Amino acid sequence: MLSRWSGIFQVAAVYVGTVVGAGFATGKEIVEFFTRYGVYGFIGILIAGYIFIFSGTKIMLISARIGAASYEEFNQFLFGKKLAGIINIFFLIMLLGVTAVMISGSGAVFEEQLGISKSVGSWATVILASMVLMLGMRGLFTVNTFVVPIMILFSLILFFSTLGKGEFLSALTQVPEDGISLKMVFSPFAYTAFNLALAQAVLVPVAYEVNDEKIIKKGAILGGVFLMVILLTGHFSLMTLPDVANYEIPSAVIMKTVGGHLHWMFILVIYGEIFTSVIGNIYGLQRQISNYIKVPGILIIAFSFIVALIIGTYGYGRLLGYLYPVFGYISLLFLILVWKSKAGKRL
């Protein structure tokens, strides 16, 4: 078994790597959920950080205590067998859908930043991810342990590069003209619920494999703290950019102002965040599908990737537009039931 501190960091890294996606590196997610709300966005990040720390820890402790090997078993415990069956189908669809979007995004990185064909980039991601996933949990730990520190370093570099700007304090205390809205109030809850509902596909089997409550608890808390640090530093950097909501990749705009020497690091971070989400989603899918079909894991992984590639090819955006609101409500219900569960009461 891994040494205690190594295990704690690896659990934290997998937690962070699973939650973050391309939206983190580009800054778009942070802007949409937090930065656009000014000082209230800062408060929202503090709330989201607490939810990531508390709820992520509770999900993993409940999983360990009930012996859930997949998110299907975890949801049966939360929702009951009948309702869990319906909810797990939604989770399966969303995991495949998000994976399709991420693979398509990886192809776009290759095409836009490296001048390499989008299809080559997508297939390269699939092949590389399959090789990692063949190593099972060890592959997941290894990749995230490498990528996550780079993500944190990059967010700190961007933060400190904008810290000296004169508009920092005025941007920090900015109050939105529209005042407080219902969407603003629900933003940290919707954001964390959606991400945790997807992350359980990895958090549940990780807790099952580690099977040491002290490592699980400290690792989940550390992962939640890392997520809050990335959110805060990203928010502090992005709020110094005028009309930040108008940019598709606001982090890239900031990066250009601080120097082109960060360009390759920026590409690496975006790709790394996409890649960790891809392997996390497929790992969770493989664990669930293997409960129904007793075939070698690599066949399930290959099948999942092929389906994700097909979905990405035929334009998943419209389907995602219909399913996301429904999935958002299910995610909030999921989060409430996690909070109410007595199995993880002793944190």
Residue frames relative to the residue before (quaternion, step in Angstrom):
aa qw qx qy qz dx dy dz
M 1.0000 0.0000 0.0000 0.0000 0.00 0.00 0.00
L 0.6007 -0.5819 0.4170 0.3558 3.53 -1.12 0.67
S 0.5568 -0.5578 0.4716 0.3954 3.56 -1.16 0.49
R 0.6755 -0.5529 0.3026 0.3827 3.56 -1.10 0.74
W 0.7270 0.4351 -0.2686 0.4584 3.61 0.72 -0.99
S 0.6066 0.5366 -0.3476 0.4725 3.56 1.09 -0.65
G 0.6521 0.5183 -0.3005 0.4645 3.56 1.01 -0.87
I 0.6353 0.5335 -0.3226 0.4557 3.58 0.99 -0.87
F 0.6879 0.4746 -0.2899 0.4663 3.59 0.86 -0.95
Q 0.6572 0.5168 -0.3202 0.4455 3.59 0.96 -0.79
V 0.6142 0.5176 -0.3424 0.4875 3.60 1.05 -0.72
A 0.6559 0.5131 -0.3053 0.4619 3.59 0.94 -0.92
A 0.6653 0.5145 -0.3016 0.4491 3.59 0.95 -0.91
V 0.6506 0.5002 -0.3182 0.4747 3.60 0.97 -0.81
Y 0.6134 0.5456 -0.3381 0.4601 3.60 1.03 -0.79
V 0.6915 0.4661 -0.2756 0.4782 3.59 0.81 -1.02
G 0.6841 0.5158 -0.2880 0.4279 3.58 0.83 -0.99
T 0.6530 0.5136 -0.3072 0.4642 3.56 1.13 -0.67
V 0.6920 0.4882 -0.2805 0.4519 3.58 0.95 -0.88
V 0.7062 0.4584 -0.2898 0.4551 3.59 0.83 -0.92
G 0.0446 -0.7651 0.6418 0.0248 3.53 -1.25 0.58
A 0.7837 -0.3042 0.2192 0.4951 3.56 -1.23 -0.30
G 0.5979 0.6018 -0.3513 0.3962 3.58 1.11 -0.68
F 0.6048 0.5536 -0.3479 0.4546 3.56 1.14 -0.60
A 0.7185 0.4547 -0.2585 0.4585 3.58 0.74 -1.08
T 0.6924 0.4635 -0.2861 0.4732 3.59 0.94 -0.83
G 0.4460 -0.7054 0.4374 0.3349 3.58 1.22 -0.48
K 0.4742 0.7132 -0.4260 0.2915 3.59 1.26 -0.26
E 0.6559 0.5161 -0.3145 0.4524 3.59 0.92 -0.90
I 0.6648 0.5138 -0.3050 0.4484 3.56 0.89 -0.97
V 0.6404 0.5198 -0.3180 0.4675 3.59 1.02 -0.82
E 0.6942 0.5078 -0.2831 0.4244 3.58 0.80 -1.05
F 0.7743 0.3688 -0.1880 0.4787 3.57 0.91 -0.89
F 0.8354 0.2148 -0.0735 0.5006 3.61 1.04 -0.64
T 0.7388 0.4692 -0.2823 0.3929 3.62 0.45 -1.18
R 0.6194 0.5636 -0.3484 0.4210 3.60 1.01 -0.69
Y 0.6918 0.4726 -0.2720 0.4735 3.59 1.23 -0.40
G 0.4848 -0.7110 0.4145 0.2961 3.59 1.24 0.34
V 0.8444 -0.0819 0.0825 0.5229 3.56 -0.92 -0.94
Y 0.6143 0.5426 -0.3477 0.4554 3.59 1.15 -0.59
G 0.5905 0.5612 -0.3570 0.4571 3.57 1.20 -0.53
F 0.6072 0.5461 -0.3350 0.4700 3.56 1.11 -0.74
I 0.6534 0.4921 -0.3002 0.4906 3.59 0.97 -0.89
G 0.6351 0.5459 -0.3171 0.4451 3.58 1.03 -0.83
I 0.6434 0.5165 -0.3219 0.4644 3.59 1.03 -0.78
L 0.6257 0.5288 -0.3367 0.4643 3.60 1.03 -0.76
I 0.6429 0.5040 -0.3110 0.4857 3.58 1.05 -0.80
A 0.6580 0.5103 -0.3000 0.4656 3.58 0.94 -0.97
G 0.6360 0.5379 -0.3245 0.4482 3.58 0.99 -0.82
Y 0.6531 0.5033 -0.3115 0.4724 3.56 0.98 -0.86
I 0.6484 0.5139 -0.3192 0.4621 3.60 0.97 -0.86
F 0.6350 0.5214 -0.3294 0.4652 3.60 0.98 -0.82
I 0.6678 0.4929 -0.3027 0.4685 3.60 0.95 -0.87
F 0.7381 0.4388 -0.2410 0.4523 3.57 0.69 -1.12
S 0.7464 0.4303 -0.2369 0.4490 3.59 0.72 -1.10
G 0.6180 0.5363 -0.3478 0.4577 3.59 1.03 -0.73
T 0.6419 0.5161 -0.3065 0.4771 3.56 1.02 -0.86
K 0.6862 0.4970 -0.2916 0.4439 3.56 0.88 -0.95
I 0.6124 0.5477 -0.3466 0.4526 3.61 0.99 -0.80
M 0.7117 0.4634 -0.2637 0.4574 3.56 0.84 -1.00
L 0.6539 0.5024 -0.3202 0.4664 3.60 1.01 -0.74
I 0.6230 0.5201 -0.3391 0.4758 3.59 1.01 -0.78
S 0.6410 0.5412 -0.3176 0.4421 3.58 0.92 -0.95
A 0.6775 0.4887 -0.2908 0.4664 3.56 0.91 -0.94
R 0.7024 0.4950 -0.2723 0.4331 3.58 0.92 -0.91
I 0.7307 0.3721 -0.2423 0.5185 3.61 1.07 -0.62
G 0.4386 -0.7278 0.4329 0.3008 3.60 1.30 -0.06
A 0.2821 0.7700 -0.5205 0.2379 3.60 1.06 0.78
A 0.2456 -0.7912 0.5473 0.1190 3.58 -0.74 1.09
S 0.7837 0.1462 -0.0860 0.5975 3.61 1.25 -0.36
Y 0.6333 -0.5462 0.3749 0.4001 3.56 -1.23 0.37
E 0.5305 0.6099 -0.4131 0.4194 3.60 1.21 -0.35
E 0.6796 0.4713 -0.2840 0.4851 3.59 0.89 -0.94
F 0.6278 0.5420 -0.3326 0.4489 3.57 1.04 -0.76
N 0.6974 0.4679 -0.2695 0.4712 3.59 0.93 -0.90
Q 0.5759 0.5562 -0.3778 0.4651 3.58 1.17 -0.48
F 0.6360 0.5177 -0.3153 0.4776 3.55 1.08 -0.76
L 0.7095 0.4682 -0.2623 0.4567 3.60 0.95 -0.90
F 0.8274 0.2866 -0.0989 0.4727 3.55 0.74 -1.12
G 0.4877 -0.5989 0.4764 0.4202 3.59 1.16 -0.51
K 0.6726 -0.5620 0.3072 0.3706 3.59 -1.14 0.67
K 0.6914 0.5017 -0.3055 0.4205 3.60 0.80 -0.95
L 0.7174 0.4324 -0.2542 0.4834 3.57 0.75 -1.05
A 0.6155 0.5688 -0.3456 0.4221 3.59 1.03 -0.76
G 0.6007 0.5798 -0.3554 0.4203 3.59 1.06 -0.70
I 0.6719 0.4824 -0.2823 0.4859 3.58 0.98 -0.92
I 0.6754 0.5065 -0.2877 0.4523 3.55 0.89 -1.00
N 0.6541 0.5210 -0.3179 0.4468 3.60 0.98 -0.78
I 0.5921 0.5471 -0.3639 0.4666 3.58 1.15 -0.58
F 0.6376 0.5133 -0.3172 0.4788 3.58 1.01 -0.85
F 0.6538 0.5178 -0.3129 0.4545 3.57 0.94 -0.89
L 0.6293 0.5400 -0.3206 0.4579 3.56 1.05 -0.85
I 0.6628 0.5042 -0.2927 0.4700 3.57 0.93 -0.96
M 0.6911 0.4878 -0.2857 0.4504 3.57 0.89 -0.97
L 0.6289 0.5274 -0.3385 0.4601 3.60 0.99 -0.75
L 0.6556 0.4920 -0.3054 0.4847 3.57 0.99 -0.86
G 0.6652 0.5255 -0.2953 0.4407 3.56 0.97 -0.91
V 0.6721 0.4799 -0.2924 0.4821 3.55 0.89 -0.95
T 0.6238 0.5315 -0.3342 0.4655 3.59 1.05 -0.76
A 0.6296 0.5348 -0.3246 0.4607 3.59 1.01 -0.85
V 0.6604 0.5011 -0.2980 0.4733 3.57 0.94 -0.92
M 0.6610 0.5144 -0.3045 0.4535 3.59 0.97 -0.88
I 0.6559 0.4995 -0.3159 0.4695 3.60 0.95 -0.86
S 0.6284 0.5185 -0.3210 0.4830 3.55 1.04 -0.79
G 0.6432 0.5285 -0.3057 0.4620 3.57 1.06 -0.81
S 0.6349 0.5233 -0.3334 0.4602 3.57 1.03 -0.75
G 0.6249 0.5313 -0.3236 0.4716 3.56 1.11 -0.73
A 0.6391 0.5310 -0.3150 0.4587 3.56 1.06 -0.81
V 0.6105 0.5445 -0.3440 0.4610 3.60 1.07 -0.72
F 0.6531 0.5088 -0.3061 0.4700 3.58 0.94 -0.91
E 0.6996 0.4903 -0.2693 0.4445 3.56 0.90 -1.00
E 0.7552 0.4194 -0.2182 0.4541 3.59 0.77 -1.07
Q 0.7803 0.3673 -0.1816 0.4726 3.57 0.94 -0.86
L 0.7916 0.3004 -0.1486 0.5109 3.60 1.07 -0.70
G 0.4333 -0.7208 0.4463 0.3057 3.58 1.28 -0.18
I 0.5117 0.6176 -0.4221 0.4226 3.58 1.22 0.51
S 0.6453 -0.5558 0.3649 0.3762 3.59 -1.05 0.78
K 0.5562 -0.6313 0.4382 0.3164 3.56 -1.01 0.89
S 0.6635 0.5067 -0.3095 0.4552 3.59 0.95 -0.85
V 0.6112 0.5333 -0.3455 0.4719 3.59 1.08 -0.69
G 0.6571 0.5165 -0.3017 0.4587 3.57 0.97 -0.89
S 0.6604 0.5082 -0.3045 0.4614 3.58 0.95 -0.89
W 0.6887 0.4731 -0.2804 0.4725 3.58 0.91 -0.92
A 0.6066 0.5452 -0.3504 0.4604 3.58 1.07 -0.69
T 0.6430 0.5204 -0.3087 0.4696 3.58 1.04 -0.84
V 0.6517 0.5205 -0.3069 0.4585 3.57 0.95 -0.92
I 0.6797 0.4896 -0.2926 0.4613 3.60 0.86 -0.96
L 0.6710 0.4978 -0.2924 0.4651 3.58 0.91 -0.97
A 0.6600 0.5055 -0.3013 0.4670 3.58 0.97 -0.88
S 0.6301 0.5353 -0.3323 0.4539 3.60 1.02 -0.78
M 0.6402 0.5239 -0.3209 0.4612 3.57 1.02 -0.81
V 0.6492 0.5058 -0.3083 0.4772 3.58 1.02 -0.82
L 0.6920 0.5016 -0.2767 0.4392 3.57 0.88 -0.98
M 0.5721 0.5853 -0.3817 0.4294 3.59 1.16 -0.45
L 0.6445 0.5063 -0.3134 0.4797 3.58 1.25 -0.42
G 0.4359 -0.7246 0.4391 0.3036 3.57 1.31 -0.04
M 0.8375 -0.1465 0.1266 0.5109 3.56 -1.11 -0.75
R 0.6036 0.5729 -0.3560 0.4252 3.60 1.06 -0.71
G 0.6491 0.5125 -0.3115 0.4679 3.60 1.01 -0.82
L 0.6333 0.5381 -0.3143 0.4589 3.55 1.03 -0.87
F 0.6617 0.5064 -0.2939 0.4684 3.57 0.92 -0.96
T 0.6798 0.5230 -0.2972 0.4196 3.59 0.83 -1.03
V 0.6861 0.4844 -0.2889 0.4595 3.59 0.82 -0.99
N 0.7004 0.4730 -0.2829 0.4536 3.57 0.83 -0.97
T 0.6211 0.5427 -0.3431 0.4495 3.58 1.06 -0.70
F 0.6712 0.4723 -0.2873 0.4938 3.58 1.16 -0.59
V 0.7409 0.4582 -0.2387 0.4291 3.58 0.78 -1.07
V 0.6598 0.5630 -0.3259 0.3762 3.61 0.83 -0.98
P 0.6523 0.4944 -0.3509 0.4548 3.68 0.84 -0.73
I 0.6196 0.5308 -0.3434 0.4652 3.60 1.10 -0.66
M 0.6144 0.5426 -0.3394 0.4613 3.59 1.03 -0.78
I 0.6821 0.4879 -0.2855 0.4638 3.56 0.85 -1.01
L 0.6383 0.5308 -0.3176 0.4581 3.59 0.98 -0.87
F 0.6672 0.5052 -0.3027 0.4560 3.58 0.91 -0.92
S 0.6541 0.5063 -0.3191 0.4626 3.60 0.94 -0.84
L 0.6483 0.5066 -0.3134 0.4742 3.60 1.08 -0.71
I 0.6285 0.5340 -0.3320 0.4578 3.60 1.04 -0.80
L 0.6596 0.4990 -0.3049 0.4721 3.58 0.92 -0.91
F 0.6423 0.5388 -0.3165 0.4438 3.56 0.99 -0.88
F 0.7245 0.4411 -0.2546 0.4644 3.58 0.75 -1.04
S 0.6152 0.5506 -0.3500 0.4425 3.59 1.17 -0.53
T 0.7296 0.3910 -0.2314 0.5111 3.60 1.18 -0.51
L 0.4719 0.7188 -0.4161 0.2960 3.59 1.29 -0.31
G 0.7032 0.4930 -0.2714 0.4344 3.58 1.00 -0.81
K 0.4926 0.6718 -0.4345 0.3423 3.59 1.24 -0.15
G 0.5682 -0.6524 0.3957 0.3081 3.57 -0.96 0.90
E 0.6991 0.4966 -0.2804 0.4313 3.59 1.08 -0.69
F 0.3741 0.7693 -0.4672 0.2235 3.60 1.28 -0.02
L 0.7203 0.4544 -0.2657 0.4517 3.60 0.70 -1.07
S 0.6550 0.5042 -0.3186 0.4639 3.60 0.97 -0.82
A 0.6449 0.5102 -0.3161 0.4731 3.59 1.09 -0.75
L 0.6287 0.5651 -0.3261 0.4232 3.56 1.06 -0.82
T 0.7698 0.3516 -0.1724 0.5041 3.58 1.00 -0.85
Q 0.3693 0.7558 -0.4739 0.2603 3.60 1.26 0.18
V 0.1978 -0.7619 0.6090 0.0978 3.55 -1.00 0.93
P 0.4609 -0.6987 0.4616 0.2939 3.65 -0.72 0.97
E 0.5832 -0.6248 0.4040 0.3259 3.55 -1.05 0.83
D 0.6858 0.5007 -0.2849 0.4448 3.58 1.03 -0.77
G 0.4656 -0.6827 0.4473 0.3422 3.61 1.25 -0.14
I 0.7159 -0.4199 0.3300 0.4497 3.55 -1.26 -0.43
S 0.0918 -0.7950 0.5991 0.0261 3.57 -0.85 1.02
L 0.6588 -0.5055 0.3829 0.4047 3.55 -1.31 0.34
K 0.6288 0.5451 -0.3240 0.4499 3.57 1.04 -0.84
M 0.6368 0.5342 -0.3114 0.4607 3.57 1.05 -0.83
V 0.6616 0.5146 -0.2976 0.4571 3.58 0.94 -0.92
F 0.7324 0.4284 -0.2327 0.4753 3.59 0.94 -0.90
S 0.4512 0.7487 -0.4150 0.2523 3.58 1.25 -0.43
P 0.7102 0.4389 -0.2999 0.4617 3.69 0.69 -0.91
F 0.6520 0.5183 -0.3125 0.4567 3.58 1.10 -0.70
A 0.6558 0.4991 -0.3034 0.4784 3.58 0.99 -0.90
Y 0.6581 0.5336 -0.3048 0.4351 3.57 0.95 -0.92
T 0.7183 0.4357 -0.2557 0.4784 3.57 0.80 -0.99
A 0.6225 0.5481 -0.3479 0.4370 3.60 1.00 -0.77
F 0.6667 0.5081 -0.2976 0.4569 3.56 0.89 -0.97
N 0.7042 0.4711 -0.2662 0.4596 3.57 0.87 -0.99
L 0.6728 0.4850 -0.3062 0.4673 3.60 0.95 -0.77
A 0.6117 0.5491 -0.3519 0.4476 3.58 1.06 -0.72
L 0.6786 0.4531 -0.2828 0.5042 3.59 1.04 -0.75
A 0.6666 0.5343 -0.3019 0.4231 3.58 0.97 -0.89
Q 0.5478 0.6286 -0.4081 0.3717 3.60 1.12 -0.49
A 0.5359 0.6279 -0.4018 0.3965 3.60 1.19 -0.48
V 0.7367 0.3403 -0.2029 0.5479 3.58 1.20 -0.56
L 0.6427 0.5567 -0.3344 0.4065 3.60 0.91 -0.89
V 0.6482 0.5355 -0.3220 0.4351 3.59 0.98 -0.83
P 0.7215 0.4108 -0.2784 0.4828 3.67 0.69 -0.92
V 0.5827 0.5627 -0.3816 0.4452 3.62 1.13 -0.56
A 0.6601 0.4994 -0.3015 0.4733 3.58 0.93 -0.91
Y 0.6363 0.5334 -0.3166 0.4588 3.58 1.04 -0.82
E 0.6939 0.4798 -0.2737 0.4620 3.58 0.94 -0.92
V 0.6807 0.4892 -0.2914 0.4608 3.59 0.90 -0.92
N 0.0036 0.8737 -0.4862 -0.0155 3.56 1.03 -0.94
D 0.5876 0.4828 -0.4067 0.5061 3.57 0.96 0.96
E 0.3718 -0.7911 0.4366 0.2127 3.57 -0.20 1.31
K 0.6390 0.5318 -0.3407 0.4390 3.61 1.01 -0.70
I 0.6577 0.4845 -0.3007 0.4923 3.59 1.00 -0.84
I 0.6437 0.5336 -0.3155 0.4488 3.58 0.94 -0.92
K 0.6876 0.4990 -0.2861 0.4432 3.58 0.82 -1.03
K 0.7093 0.4494 -0.2678 0.4724 3.58 0.79 -1.01
G 0.6414 0.5276 -0.3205 0.4555 3.59 1.04 -0.75
A 0.6664 0.4956 -0.2997 0.4696 3.59 0.96 -0.87
I 0.6407 0.5126 -0.3229 0.4717 3.59 0.99 -0.81
L 0.6594 0.5011 -0.3043 0.4706 3.58 0.92 -0.91
G 0.6392 0.5234 -0.3205 0.4634 3.61 1.00 -0.81
G 0.6501 0.5131 -0.3078 0.4684 3.58 1.00 -0.84
V 0.6361 0.5173 -0.3176 0.4764 3.58 1.04 -0.80
F 0.6342 0.5283 -0.3224 0.4634 3.60 0.97 -0.86
L 0.6510 0.5174 -0.3144 0.4579 3.58 0.95 -0.90
M 0.6588 0.4996 -0.3146 0.4663 3.59 0.97 -0.84
V 0.6314 0.5305 -0.3302 0.4592 3.61 1.03 -0.78
I 0.6568 0.5025 -0.3099 0.4691 3.60 0.94 -0.90
L 0.6514 0.5120 -0.3086 0.4673 3.58 0.98 -0.86
L 0.6857 0.4967 -0.2894 0.4465 3.59 0.85 -0.97
T 0.6875 0.4722 -0.2936 0.4670 3.59 0.83 -0.96
G 0.6267 0.5272 -0.3290 0.4702 3.57 1.08 -0.75
H 0.6517 0.5188 -0.3003 0.4646 3.57 0.97 -0.91
F 0.6667 0.5100 -0.3039 0.4507 3.60 0.89 -0.94
S 0.6560 0.4964 -0.3069 0.4786 3.59 1.06 -0.74
L 0.7158 0.4890 -0.2591 0.4259 3.56 0.81 -1.05
M 0.6490 0.5472 -0.3373 0.4070 3.60 1.01 -0.68
T 0.6069 0.5442 -0.3617 0.4524 3.62 1.25 -0.20
L 0.6015 0.5631 -0.3469 0.4482 3.60 1.30 -0.17
P 0.3918 -0.7274 0.5052 0.2492 3.65 -0.57 1.07
D 0.8441 0.0776 -0.0923 0.5225 3.58 -1.06 0.82
V 0.0806 0.8622 -0.4957 0.0669 3.56 1.04 0.83
A 0.6364 0.5611 -0.3314 0.4127 3.61 1.05 -0.72
N 0.6236 0.5715 -0.3364 0.4139 3.61 1.22 -0.36
Y 0.6642 0.5117 -0.3016 0.4539 3.61 1.24 -0.28
E 0.4436 -0.6862 0.5147 0.2598 3.56 -1.08 0.82
I 0.7801 0.1148 -0.0587 0.6123 3.58 1.07 -0.77
P 0.1161 -0.8552 0.5009 0.0650 3.61 0.46 1.18
S 0.5942 0.5742 -0.3707 0.4240 3.62 1.09 -0.62
A 0.6303 0.5396 -0.3326 0.4483 3.58 1.07 -0.72
V 0.6198 0.5376 -0.3361 0.4625 3.58 1.07 -0.74
I 0.6554 0.4964 -0.3041 0.4813 3.59 0.96 -0.86
M 0.6394 0.5495 -0.3215 0.4311 3.55 0.96 -0.90
K 0.6387 0.5340 -0.3248 0.4488 3.59 1.02 -0.79
T 0.6652 0.5112 -0.3066 0.4497 3.58 1.07 -0.71
V 0.7213 0.4277 -0.2519 0.4830 3.61 1.13 -0.57
G 0.7188 -0.4481 0.2490 0.4696 3.59 1.22 -0.05
G 0.5204 -0.6776 0.4434 0.2710 3.55 -1.02 0.88
H 0.5145 0.6641 -0.4199 0.3434 3.60 1.24 -0.29
L 0.6550 0.5017 -0.3156 0.4687 3.59 1.26 -0.31
H 0.4014 0.7646 -0.4470 0.2332 3.59 1.29 -0.16
W 0.7148 0.4482 -0.2733 0.4621 3.59 0.76 -1.00
M 0.6121 0.5317 -0.3505 0.4687 3.55 1.10 -0.62
F 0.6256 0.5479 -0.3237 0.4512 3.56 1.05 -0.83
I 0.6441 0.5111 -0.3108 0.4768 3.59 0.98 -0.88
L 0.6555 0.5220 -0.3032 0.4538 3.57 0.95 -0.93
V 0.6612 0.5101 -0.3059 0.4572 3.59 0.97 -0.87
I 0.6498 0.5067 -0.3226 0.4658 3.59 0.89 -0.92
Y 0.6884 0.4729 -0.2920 0.4662 3.57 0.82 -0.97
G 0.6421 0.5358 -0.3224 0.4435 3.58 0.98 -0.83
E 0.6699 0.4917 -0.3010 0.4678 3.58 0.96 -0.84
I 0.6167 0.5162 -0.3370 0.4895 3.58 1.09 -0.68
F 0.6929 0.5149 -0.2812 0.4192 3.55 0.80 -1.08
T 0.6650 0.4946 -0.3195 0.4594 3.61 0.90 -0.84
S 0.6343 0.5166 -0.3321 0.4696 3.60 1.08 -0.67
V 0.6312 0.5435 -0.3253 0.4477 3.58 1.01 -0.86
I 0.7182 0.4364 -0.2768 0.4659 3.60 0.72 -1.00
G 0.6174 0.5439 -0.3481 0.4492 3.59 1.09 -0.63
N 0.6735 0.5015 -0.2924 0.4575 3.57 0.89 -0.96
I 0.6934 0.4717 -0.2839 0.4649 3.58 0.85 -0.96
Y 0.6041 0.5479 -0.3546 0.4573 3.59 1.05 -0.70
G 0.6670 0.4977 -0.2938 0.4701 3.59 0.95 -0.90
L 0.6377 0.5233 -0.3175 0.4678 3.58 1.01 -0.81
Q 0.6561 0.5261 -0.3069 0.4457 3.55 0.94 -0.95
R 0.6508 0.5167 -0.3132 0.4598 3.58 1.01 -0.82
Q 0.6856 0.4761 -0.2975 0.4634 3.58 0.97 -0.79
I 0.6868 0.4939 -0.2965 0.4432 3.59 0.81 -1.02
S 0.6188 0.5665 -0.3425 0.4228 3.60 1.07 -0.70
N 0.5626 0.5826 -0.3884 0.4395 3.60 1.27 -0.27
Y 0.7242 0.4185 -0.2256 0.4995 3.58 1.17 -0.62
I 0.8014 0.1988 -0.0727 0.5595 3.56 0.96 -0.91
K 0.2343 -0.7932 0.5502 0.1152 3.57 -0.60 1.12
V 0.3298 0.6946 -0.5627 0.3036 3.53 0.17 1.36
P 0.6752 -0.4791 0.3433 0.4436 3.64 -1.18 0.30
G 0.6035 -0.6164 0.3855 0.3273 3.56 -1.01 0.91
I 0.6339 0.5574 -0.3371 0.4169 3.59 0.99 -0.78
L 0.6172 0.5340 -0.3457 0.4630 3.62 1.13 -0.61
I 0.6395 0.5069 -0.3186 0.4822 3.59 1.04 -0.79
I 0.6357 0.5287 -0.3194 0.4629 3.57 0.99 -0.87
A 0.6635 0.5035 -0.2988 0.4657 3.59 0.92 -0.96
F 0.6507 0.5170 -0.3080 0.4631 3.58 0.95 -0.92
S 0.6561 0.5181 -0.3104 0.4525 3.61 0.93 -0.91
F 0.6683 0.4962 -0.3000 0.4661 3.56 0.95 -0.86
I 0.6368 0.5260 -0.3324 0.4552 3.60 0.98 -0.82
V 0.6505 0.5039 -0.3096 0.4765 3.59 0.96 -0.90
A 0.6541 0.5157 -0.3095 0.4587 3.59 0.96 -0.90
L 0.6497 0.5130 -0.3134 0.4654 3.60 1.00 -0.80
I 0.6409 0.5204 -0.3175 0.4665 3.58 1.02 -0.83
I 0.6458 0.5185 -0.3158 0.4629 3.57 0.92 -0.93
G 0.6639 0.5191 -0.2949 0.4504 3.57 0.94 -0.95
T 0.6468 0.5384 -0.3101 0.4422 3.58 1.05 -0.79
Y 0.7627 0.3925 -0.1999 0.4735 3.59 0.93 -0.90
G 0.5826 -0.6247 0.3740 0.3611 3.59 1.18 0.37
Y 0.0853 -0.8466 0.5253 -0.0044 3.50 -0.03 1.32
G 0.4439 0.7575 -0.4150 0.2387 3.55 1.27 -0.40
R 0.6870 0.4931 -0.2956 0.4444 3.59 0.85 -0.97
L 0.6505 0.5093 -0.3064 0.4729 3.57 0.97 -0.89
L 0.6411 0.5285 -0.3133 0.4599 3.54 1.02 -0.87
G 0.6211 0.5628 -0.3293 0.4348 3.56 1.07 -0.79
Y 0.6779 0.4688 -0.2885 0.4873 3.59 1.09 -0.69
L 0.7382 0.4595 -0.2348 0.4345 3.55 0.91 -0.94
Y 0.5839 0.6284 -0.3754 0.3510 3.59 1.03 -0.72
P 0.6661 0.4854 -0.3389 0.4536 3.66 0.81 -0.82
V 0.6451 0.5132 -0.3191 0.4676 3.59 0.96 -0.87
F 0.6727 0.4988 -0.2871 0.4650 3.53 0.93 -0.95
G 0.5979 0.5723 -0.3504 0.4384 3.57 1.12 -0.67
Y 0.6698 0.4867 -0.2970 0.4758 3.59 0.97 -0.88
I 0.6335 0.5178 -0.3262 0.4735 3.58 1.02 -0.81
S 0.6382 0.5406 -0.3189 0.4458 3.57 1.02 -0.82
L 0.6501 0.5027 -0.3154 0.4746 3.58 1.00 -0.80
L 0.6273 0.5171 -0.3252 0.4830 3.57 1.05 -0.79
F 0.6175 0.5526 -0.3219 0.4579 3.56 1.04 -0.86
L 0.6831 0.4950 -0.2859 0.4545 3.58 0.87 -0.99
I 0.6387 0.5263 -0.3228 0.4593 3.60 0.99 -0.83
L 0.6778 0.4873 -0.2913 0.4672 3.59 0.95 -0.90
V 0.5920 0.5423 -0.3616 0.4739 3.60 1.12 -0.60
W 0.6630 0.5074 -0.3033 0.4593 3.59 0.93 -0.92
K 0.7110 0.4735 -0.2608 0.4497 3.57 0.99 -0.86
S 0.5453 0.6579 -0.3967 0.3352 3.58 1.14 -0.57
K 0.3754 -0.7437 0.5186 0.1925 3.54 -0.98 0.94
A 0.5280 0.6686 -0.4001 0.3379 3.58 1.23 -0.41
G 0.7669 0.2998 -0.1808 0.5379 3.58 1.11 -0.64
K 0.2598 0.8245 -0.4758 0.1624 3.55 1.27 0.45
R 0.7166 0.3984 -0.2453 0.5173 3.59 0.93 -0.85
L 0.0154 0.8031 -0.5932 0.0533 3.55 0.00 1.28
